[in-house]
């Protein structure tokens, strides 16, 4: 386990309308197999979801490709 704090950021495509998610990928090297954390930008003190980096990479690629049938 690491004591490193996540560094959260939003997509550069975010229009800052408050309907965003933030990710923290800086901890990937510190965790087994890598982890991407995702949280609701409106609830910074709420829970974060943890995804393996390979699943997150596939998800982002599918979104970019317009694939509506994303599977993890």
N, CA, C and O atoms as CSV, one atom per row, in Angstrom:
chain,resi,resn,atom,element,x,y,z
A,1,UNK,N,N,0.847,-1.188,0.000
A,1,UNK,CA,C,0.000,0.000,0.000
A,1,UNK,C,C,0.886,1.242,0.000
A,1,UNK,O,O,1.981,1.244,0.562
A,2,UNK,N,N,0.400,2.271,-0.627
A,2,UNK,CA,C,1.173,3.504,-0.753
A,2,UNK,C,C,0.493,4.638,0.004
A,2,UNK,O,O,-0.725,4.629,0.184
A,3,UNK,N,N,1.275,5.607,0.444
A,3,UNK,CA,C,0.713,6.780,1.100
A,3,UNK,C,C,0.589,7.944,0.129
A,3,UNK,O,O,0.161,9.035,0.506
A,4,UNK,N,N,0.966,7.708,-1.117
A,4,UNK,CA,C,0.877,8.749,-2.145
A,4,UNK,C,C,-0.582,9.157,-2.346
A,4,UNK,O,O,-1.459,8.299,-2.454
A,5,UNK,N,N,-0.842,10.460,-2.395
A,5,UNK,CA,C,-2.197,10.954,-2.624
A,5,UNK,C,C,-2.487,11.031,-4.114
A,5,UNK,O,O,-1.623,11.428,-4.895
A,6,UNK,N,N,-3.692,10.656,-4.511
A,6,UNK,CA,C,-4.037,10.754,-5.935
A,6,UNK,C,C,-4.026,12.200,-6.410
A,6,UNK,O,O,-4.396,13.105,-5.663
A,7,UNK,N,N,-3.608,12.416,-7.636
A,7,UNK,CA,C,-3.666,13.736,-8.273
A,7,UNK,C,C,-4.789,13.673,-9.296
A,7,UNK,O,O,-4.640,13.074,-10.361
A,8,UNK,N,N,-5.909,14.292,-8.966
A,8,UNK,CA,C,-7.126,14.208,-9.761
A,8,UNK,C,C,-7.125,15.228,-10.884
A,8,UNK,O,O,-6.624,16.340,-10.720
A,9,UNK,N,N,-7.693,14.846,-12.039
A,9,UNK,CA,C,-7.851,15.791,-13.131
A,9,UNK,C,C,-9.047,15.401,-13.988
A,9,UNK,O,O,-9.484,14.250,-14.003
A,10,UNK,N,N,-9.562,16.403,-14.703
A,10,UNK,CA,C,-10.685,16.217,-15.630
A,10,UNK,C,C,-10.160,16.241,-17.055
A,10,UNK,O,O,-9.049,16.704,-17.314
A,11,UNK,N,N,-10.951,15.750,-17.950
A,11,UNK,CA,C,-10.609,15.771,-19.366
A,11,UNK,C,C,-10.463,17.215,-19.844
A,11,UNK,O,O,-11.147,18.118,-19.361
A,12,UNK,N,N,-9.572,17.410,-20.789
A,12,UNK,CA,C,-9.433,18.739,-21.396
A,12,UNK,C,C,-10.667,19.087,-22.222
A,12,UNK,O,O,-10.854,20.247,-22.590
A,13,UNK,N,N,-11.512,18.097,-22.518
A,13,UNK,CA,C,-12.746,18.329,-23.262
A,13,UNK,C,C,-13.897,18.739,-22.347
A,13,UNK,O,O,-14.988,19.047,-22.827
A,14,UNK,N,N,-13.665,18.747,-21.035
A,14,UNK,CA,C,-14.703,19.116,-20.079
A,14,UNK,C,C,-15.033,20.600,-20.239
A,14,UNK,O,O,-14.139,21.440,-20.345
A,15,UNK,N,N,-16.337,20.910,-20.254
A,15,UNK,CA,C,-16.722,22.317,-20.361
A,15,UNK,C,C,-16.947,22.932,-18.987
A,15,UNK,O,O,-17.484,24.034,-18.870
A,16,UNK,N,N,-16.530,22.209,-17.943
A,16,UNK,CA,C,-16.632,22.674,-16.561
A,16,UNK,C,C,-18.080,22.972,-16.169
A,16,UNK,O,O,-18.330,23.886,-15.385
A,17,UNK,N,N,-19.019,22.219,-16.700
A,17,UNK,CA,C,-20.427,22.388,-16.360
A,17,UNK,C,C,-20.855,21.621,-15.128
A,17,UNK,O,O,-22.028,21.651,-14.756
A,18,UNK,N,N,-19.917,20.930,-14.486
A,18,UNK,CA,C,-20.233,20.213,-13.261
A,18,UNK,C,C,-20.706,18.788,-13.458
A,18,UNK,O,O,-20.979,18.097,-12.477
A,19,UNK,N,N,-20.811,18.332,-14.683
A,19,UNK,CA,C,-21.265,16.970,-14.962
A,19,UNK,C,C,-20.090,16.122,-15.434
A,19,UNK,O,O,-20.161,15.506,-16.497
A,20,UNK,N,N,-19.034,16.083,-14.674
A,20,UNK,CA,C,-17.801,15.445,-15.114
A,20,UNK,C,C,-17.383,14.337,-14.153
A,20,UNK,O,O,-17.861,14.242,-13.022
A,21,UNK,N,N,-16.481,13.514,-14.644
A,21,UNK,CA,C,-15.760,12.603,-13.776
A,21,UNK,C,C,-14.313,13.049,-13.776
A,21,UNK,O,O,-13.839,13.684,-14.718
A,22,UNK,N,N,-13.625,12.708,-12.709
A,22,UNK,CA,C,-12.203,12.993,-12.601
A,22,UNK,C,C,-11.479,11.661,-12.494
A,22,UNK,O,O,-12.010,10.695,-11.947
A,23,UNK,N,N,-10.278,11.620,-13.016
A,23,UNK,CA,C,-9.487,10.402,-12.880
A,23,UNK,C,C,-8.160,10.722,-12.217
A,23,UNK,O,O,-7.660,11.846,-12.278
A,24,UNK,N,N,-7.616,9.716,-11.591
A,24,UNK,CA,C,-6.280,9.798,-11.002
A,24,UNK,C,C,-5.533,8.566,-11.477
A,24,UNK,O,O,-5.784,7.459,-11.002
A,25,UNK,N,N,-4.632,8.755,-12.398
A,25,UNK,CA,C,-3.886,7.636,-12.949
A,25,UNK,C,C,-2.447,7.617,-12.458
A,25,UNK,O,O,-1.694,6.701,-12.789
A,26,UNK,N,N,-2.057,8.602,-11.684
A,26,UNK,CA,C,-0.682,8.705,-11.225
A,26,UNK,C,C,-0.249,7.598,-10.286
A,26,UNK,O,O,0.947,7.416,-10.058
A,27,UNK,N,N,-1.193,6.859,-9.739
A,27,UNK,CA,C,-0.848,5.796,-8.809
A,27,UNK,C,C,-0.660,4.457,-9.508
A,27,UNK,O,O,-0.396,3.452,-8.848
A,28,UNK,N,N,-0.789,4.426,-10.803
A,28,UNK,CA,C,-0.760,3.154,-11.532
A,28,UNK,C,C,0.504,2.341,-11.248
A,28,UNK,O,O,0.428,1.124,-11.078
A,29,UNK,N,N,1.637,2.984,-11.195
A,29,UNK,CA,C,2.884,2.251,-10.980
A,29,UNK,C,C,3.008,1.733,-9.555
A,29,UNK,O,O,3.752,0.785,-9.304
A,30,UNK,N,N,2.291,2.342,-8.625
A,30,UNK,CA,C,2.406,1.968,-7.220
A,30,UNK,C,C,1.474,0.828,-6.831
A,30,UNK,O,O,1.549,0.318,-5.713
A,31,UNK,N,N,0.605,0.431,-7.736
A,31,UNK,CA,C,-0.365,-0.611,-7.418
A,31,UNK,C,C,-0.139,-1.829,-8.298
A,31,UNK,O,O,0.339,-1.710,-9.426
A,32,UNK,N,N,-0.485,-3.002,-7.776
A,32,UNK,CA,C,-0.331,-4.206,-8.598
A,32,UNK,C,C,-1.127,-4.092,-9.901
A,32,UNK,O,O,-2.301,-3.723,-9.877
A,33,UNK,N,N,-0.512,-4.398,-11.009
A,33,UNK,CA,C,-1.102,-4.379,-12.345
A,33,UNK,C,C,-1.590,-3.011,-12.752
A,33,UNK,O,O,-2.118,-2.872,-13.856
A,34,UNK,N,N,-1.445,-1.992,-11.930
A,34,UNK,CA,C,-1.880,-0.637,-12.265
A,34,UNK,C,C,-3.351,-0.428,-12.008
A,34,UNK,O,O,-4.165,-1.328,-12.213
A,35,UNK,N,N,-3.687,0.756,-11.562
A,35,UNK,CA,C,-5.058,1.100,-11.236
A,35,UNK,C,C,-5.345,2.527,-11.669
A,35,UNK,O,O,-4.510,3.415,-11.496
A,36,UNK,N,N,-6.521,2.745,-12.230
A,36,UNK,CA,C,-7.004,4.086,-12.534
A,36,UNK,C,C,-8.189,4.336,-11.618
A,36,UNK,O,O,-9.142,3.556,-11.604
A,37,UNK,N,N,-8.136,5.416,-10.855
A,37,UNK,CA,C,-9.236,5.786,-9.968
A,37,UNK,C,C,-10.148,6.771,-10.680
A,37,UNK,O,O,-9.674,7.645,-11.405
A,38,UNK,N,N,-11.458,6.633,-10.478
A,38,UNK,CA,C,-12.466,7.493,-11.110
A,38,UNK,C,C,-13.437,7.944,-10.041
A,38,UNK,O,O,-13.903,7.139,-9.235
A,39,UNK,N,N,-13.750,9.254,-10.033
A,39,UNK,CA,C,-14.729,9.774,-9.067
A,39,UNK,C,C,-15.600,10.828,-9.725
A,39,UNK,O,O,-15.264,11.363,-10.781
A,40,UNK,N,N,-16.714,11.114,-9.091
A,40,UNK,CA,C,-17.650,12.144,-9.529
A,40,UNK,C,C,-17.080,13.507,-9.134
A,40,UNK,O,O,-16.763,13.729,-7.966
A,41,UNK,N,N,-16.950,14.410,-10.090
A,41,UNK,CA,C,-16.361,15.718,-9.792
A,41,UNK,C,C,-17.224,16.559,-8.868
A,41,UNK,O,O,-16.728,17.499,-8.245
A,42,UNK,N,N,-18.508,16.235,-8.769
A,42,UNK,CA,C,-19.393,16.992,-7.880
A,42,UNK,C,C,-19.293,16.517,-6.435
A,42,UNK,O,O,-19.758,17.205,-5.526
A,43,UNK,N,N,-18.689,15.347,-6.212
A,43,UNK,CA,C,-18.609,14.769,-4.868
A,43,UNK,C,C,-17.173,14.332,-4.604
A,43,UNK,O,O,-16.865,13.140,-4.582
A,44,UNK,N,N,-16.307,15.309,-4.405
A,44,UNK,CA,C,-14.881,15.038,-4.257
A,44,UNK,C,C,-14.545,14.221,-3.018
A,44,UNK,O,O,-13.482,13.602,-2.961
A,45,UNK,N,N,-15.426,14.206,-2.028
A,45,UNK,CA,C,-15.193,13.427,-0.813
A,45,UNK,C,C,-15.879,12.075,-0.856
A,45,UNK,O,O,-15.811,11.313,0.108
A,46,UNK,N,N,-16.538,11.772,-1.962
A,46,UNK,CA,C,-17.236,10.502,-2.098
A,46,UNK,C,C,-16.294,9.382,-2.490
A,46,UNK,O,O,-15.076,9.553,-2.542
A,47,UNK,N,N,-16.879,8.251,-2.760
A,47,UNK,CA,C,-16.116,7.069,-3.139
A,47,UNK,C,C,-15.501,7.228,-4.525
A,47,UNK,O,O,-15.982,7.994,-5.359
A,48,UNK,N,N,-14.444,6.496,-4.737
A,48,UNK,CA,C,-13.822,6.424,-6.061
A,48,UNK,C,C,-13.872,4.968,-6.519
A,48,UNK,O,O,-13.732,4.043,-5.719
A,49,UNK,N,N,-14.072,4.788,-7.799
A,49,UNK,CA,C,-14.031,3.459,-8.390
A,49,UNK,C,C,-12.613,3.183,-8.854
A,49,UNK,O,O,-11.934,4.086,-9.341
A,50,UNK,N,N,-12.163,1.956,-8.711
A,50,UNK,CA,C,-10.820,1.572,-9.144
A,50,UNK,C,C,-10.925,0.588,-10.297
A,50,UNK,O,O,-11.603,-0.435,-10.193
A,51,UNK,N,N,-10.251,0.904,-11.397
A,51,UNK,CA,C,-10.248,0.052,-12.577
A,51,UNK,C,C,-8.816,-0.358,-12.904
A,51,UNK,O,O,-7.901,0.458,-12.792
A,52,UNK,N,N,-8.609,-1.612,-13.308
A,52,UNK,CA,C,-7.281,-1.980,-13.811
A,52,UNK,C,C,-6.966,-1.141,-15.051
A,52,UNK,O,O,-7.858,-0.838,-15.844
A,53,UNK,N,N,-5.710,-0.772,-15.214
A,53,UNK,CA,C,-5.347,0.102,-16.338
A,53,UNK,C,C,-5.714,-0.502,-17.682
A,53,UNK,O,O,-6.105,0.232,-18.590
A,54,UNK,N,N,-5.601,-1.825,-17.840
A,54,UNK,CA,C,-5.945,-2.412,-19.134
A,54,UNK,C,C,-7.437,-2.284,-19.433
A,54,UNK,O,O,-7.817,-2.055,-20.581
A,55,UNK,N,N,-8.286,-2.430,-18.417
A,55,UNK,CA,C,-9.729,-2.259,-18.618
A,55,UNK,C,C,-10.053,-0.798,-18.934
A,55,UNK,O,O,-10.881,-0.522,-19.802
A,56,UNK,N,N,-9.411,0.130,-18.242
A,56,UNK,CA,C,-9.647,1.555,-18.493
A,56,UNK,C,C,-9.206,1.940,-19.907
A,56,UNK,O,O,-9.892,2.696,-20.595
A,57,UNK,N,N,-8.071,1.418,-20.327
A,57,UNK,CA,C,-7.565,1.703,-21.671
A,57,UNK,C,C,-8.535,1.195,-22.732
A,57,UNK,O,O,-8.798,1.890,-23.714
A,58,UNK,N,N,-9.067,-0.009,-22.543
A,58,UNK,CA,C,-10.044,-0.552,-23.501
A,58,UNK,C,C,-11.319,0.275,-23.510
A,58,UNK,O,O,-11.893,0.514,-24.572
A,59,UNK,N,N,-11.771,0.717,-22.333
A,59,UNK,CA,C,-12.972,1.544,-22.229
A,59,UNK,C,C,-12.796,2.858,-22.986
A,59,UNK,O,O,-13.653,3.234,-23.785
A,60,UNK,N,N,-11.702,3.550,-22.739
A,60,UNK,CA,C,-11.446,4.840,-23.396
A,60,UNK,C,C,-11.348,4.651,-24.910
A,60,UNK,O,O,-11.888,5.459,-25.665
A,61,UNK,N,N,-10.667,3.596,-25.362
A,61,UNK,CA,C,-10.555,3.338,-26.798
A,61,UNK,C,C,-11.927,3.090,-27.417
A,61,UNK,O,O,-12.209,3.575,-28.513
A,62,UNK,N,N,-12.782,2.340,-26.723
A,62,UNK,CA,C,-14.125,2.054,-27.232
A,62,UNK,C,C,-14.970,3.318,-27.301
A,62,UNK,O,O,-15.731,3.502,-28.250
A,63,UNK,N,N,-14.845,4.187,-26.309
A,63,UNK,CA,C,-15.584,5.456,-26.321
A,63,UNK,C,C,-15.121,6.310,-27.485
A,63,UNK,O,O,-15.946,6.887,-28.194
A,64,UNK,N,N,-13.824,6.400,-27.694
A,64,UNK,CA,C,-13.283,7.185,-28.806
A,64,UNK,C,C,-13.753,6.651,-30.153
A,64,UNK,O,O,-13.978,7.419,-31.088
A,65,UNK,N,N,-13.901,5.329,-30.247
A,65,UNK,CA,C,-14.343,4.703,-31.487
A,65,UNK,C,C,-15.856,4.744,-31.658
A,65,UNK,O,O,-16.370,4.345,-32.704
A,66,UNK,N,N,-16.582,5.224,-30.637
A,66,UNK,CA,C,-18.032,5.290,-30.698
A,66,UNK,C,C,-18.692,3.933,-30.512
A,66,UNK,O,O,-19.822,3.732,-30.959
A,67,UNK,N,N,-18.014,3.006,-29.865
A,67,UNK,CA,C,-18.536,1.667,-29.631
A,67,UNK,C,C,-19.518,1.695,-28.468
A,67,UNK,O,O,-19.124,1.892,-27.319
A,68,UNK,N,N,-20.797,1.498,-28.770
A,68,UNK,CA,C,-21.828,1.492,-27.735
A,68,UNK,C,C,-21.872,0.220,-26.925
A,68,UNK,O,O,-22.512,0.189,-25.875
A,69,UNK,N,N,-21.212,-0.832,-27.377
A,69,UNK,CA,C,-21.240,-2.118,-26.691
A,69,UNK,C,C,-19.973,-2.367,-25.910
A,69,UNK,O,O,-19.350,-3.418,-26.064
A,70,UNK,N,N,-19.577,-1.422,-25.074
A,70,UNK,CA,C,-18.340,-1.528,-24.318
A,70,UNK,C,C,-18.466,-2.659,-23.303
A,70,UNK,O,O,-19.455,-2.741,-22.575
A,71,UNK,N,N,-17.465,-3.525,-23.261
A,71,UNK,CA,C,-17.396,-4.556,-22.233
A,71,UNK,C,C,-16.035,-4.508,-21.587
A,71,UNK,O,O,-15.030,-4.253,-22.251
A,72,UNK,N,N,-16.002,-4.751,-20.301
A,72,UNK,CA,C,-14.726,-4.675,-19.577
A,72,UNK,C,C,-14.080,-6.012,-19.440
A,72,UNK,O,O,-13.001,-6.119,-18.857
